[in-house]
Amino acid sequence: MDIKAYIESGILEAYVLGSLTPGEVREVQANIAQYPEIAAEVRAIEDAMVDFARAGAVEPPLVYRKKYGTPLNHQLLRKVEKQCAGTQRLSHCNRIIAGRFNGAMQP
């Protein structure tokens, strides 16, 4: 396998975003298990996406901060981070985070 070409193909970004077919997911997961370079690249893509999301994060509106307070948000974030520890898929972790915060932030 040409690992460099595989990495440059864009399939790993699609994997991290959760936009592959089940067959493609199995293929990528097999390659992650077999090739440390691919596993490292997936981790780097996930890290870059987290950094990108954090860079664009905005402060919640004052009405939510008054109603729910900052400590609640930090408690939820810590709980979600514990649940996501060790997960292989950033998209899975993002769904957990979105579900927790959307549910907690309902007016």
QUICOR-V961953 format. One record per residue. N is the residue number from 0. RES is the residue in one small letter. SS is DSSP state (alpha for helix, beta for strand, coil for the rest). OMEGA is omega in radians with two decimals (none if undefined). NEAR is the number of other C-alpha atoms within 10 Angstrom. Layout:
n & res & ss & omega & near
N & RES & SS & OMEGA & NEAR
N & RES & SS & OMEGA & NEAR
This chain:
n & res & ss & omega & near
0 & m & coil & 3.04 & 7
1 & d & coil & -3.04 & 6
2 & i & alpha & -3.13 & 12
3 & k & alpha & 3.12 & 10
4 & a & alpha & 3.13 & 9
5 & y & alpha & 3.13 & 14
6 & i & alpha & -3.10 & 15
7 & e & alpha & -3.08 & 10
8 & s & coil & -3.11 & 11
9 & g & coil & -3.11 & 10
10 & i & alpha & -3.13 & 16
11 & l & alpha & 3.07 & 24
12 & e & alpha & 3.11 & 18
13 & a & alpha & 3.10 & 14
14 & y & alpha & -3.12 & 20
15 & v & alpha & 3.13 & 20
16 & l & alpha & 3.13 & 17
17 & g & coil & -3.06 & 15
18 & s & coil & 3.12 & 13
19 & l & coil & 3.03 & 16
20 & t & coil & 3.11 & 11
21 & p & alpha & 3.11 & 10
22 & g & alpha & 3.11 & 9
23 & e & alpha & 3.11 & 14
24 & v & alpha & 3.12 & 18
25 & r & alpha & 3.12 & 12
26 & e & alpha & -3.12 & 11
27 & v & alpha & -3.14 & 20
28 & q & alpha & 3.08 & 17
29 & a & alpha & 3.12 & 11
30 & n & alpha & 3.07 & 17
31 & i & alpha & -3.13 & 17
32 & a & alpha & -3.05 & 11
33 & q & alpha & -3.02 & 11
34 & y & coil & 3.13 & 13
35 & p & alpha & -3.14 & 11
36 & e & alpha & 3.14 & 15
37 & i & alpha & 3.10 & 20
38 & a & alpha & 3.13 & 18
39 & a & alpha & 3.13 & 12
40 & e & alpha & 3.10 & 15
41 & v & alpha & 3.10 & 22
42 & r & alpha & 3.13 & 17
43 & a & alpha & 3.10 & 12
44 & i & alpha & 3.11 & 18
45 & e & alpha & 3.13 & 20
46 & d & alpha & 3.14 & 13
47 & a & alpha & 3.13 & 12
48 & m & alpha & 3.08 & 16
49 & v & alpha & 3.11 & 13
50 & d & alpha & 3.13 & 12
51 & f & alpha & 3.14 & 11
52 & a & alpha & 3.13 & 11
53 & r & alpha & -3.13 & 10
54 & a & alpha & -3.12 & 9
55 & g & coil & -3.11 & 7
56 & a & coil & 3.12 & 9
57 & v & coil & 3.09 & 8
58 & e & coil & 3.09 & 7
59 & p & coil & 3.11 & 10
60 & p & coil & -3.09 & 8
61 & l & alpha & -3.11 & 10
62 & v & alpha & 3.11 & 10
63 & y & alpha & 3.13 & 15
64 & r & alpha & 3.13 & 15
65 & k & alpha & -3.07 & 9
66 & k & alpha & -3.02 & 11
67 & y & alpha & 3.09 & 15
68 & g & alpha & -3.13 & 12
69 & t & alpha & -3.12 & 12
70 & p & alpha & 3.11 & 10
71 & l & alpha & -3.14 & 14
72 & n & alpha & 3.14 & 16
73 & h & alpha & 3.10 & 11
74 & q & alpha & 3.12 & 11
75 & l & alpha & -3.12 & 15
76 & l & alpha & 3.11 & 15
77 & r & alpha & 3.14 & 12
78 & k & alpha & -3.13 & 13
79 & v & alpha & 3.12 & 19
80 & e & alpha & 3.10 & 14
81 & k & alpha & 3.13 & 10
82 & q & alpha & -3.08 & 13
83 & c & alpha & -3.11 & 17
84 & a & coil & 3.10 & 9
85 & g & coil & 3.11 & 9
86 & t & coil & -3.12 & 10
87 & q & coil & -3.02 & 15
88 & r & coil & 3.09 & 16
89 & l & alpha & -3.11 & 21
90 & s & alpha & 3.09 & 16
91 & h & alpha & 3.14 & 15
92 & c & alpha & 3.12 & 18
93 & n & alpha & 3.11 & 15
94 & r & alpha & 3.11 & 11
95 & i & alpha & -3.13 & 16
96 & i & alpha & -3.13 & 19
97 & a & alpha & 3.14 & 13
98 & g & alpha & -3.13 & 13
99 & r & alpha & -3.07 & 16
100 & f & alpha & 3.09 & 16
101 & n & alpha & 3.12 & 10
102 & g & alpha & -3.10 & 10
103 & a & alpha & -3.04 & 14
104 & m & coil & 3.12 & 15
105 & q & coil & 3.12 & 9
106 & p & coil & none & 8
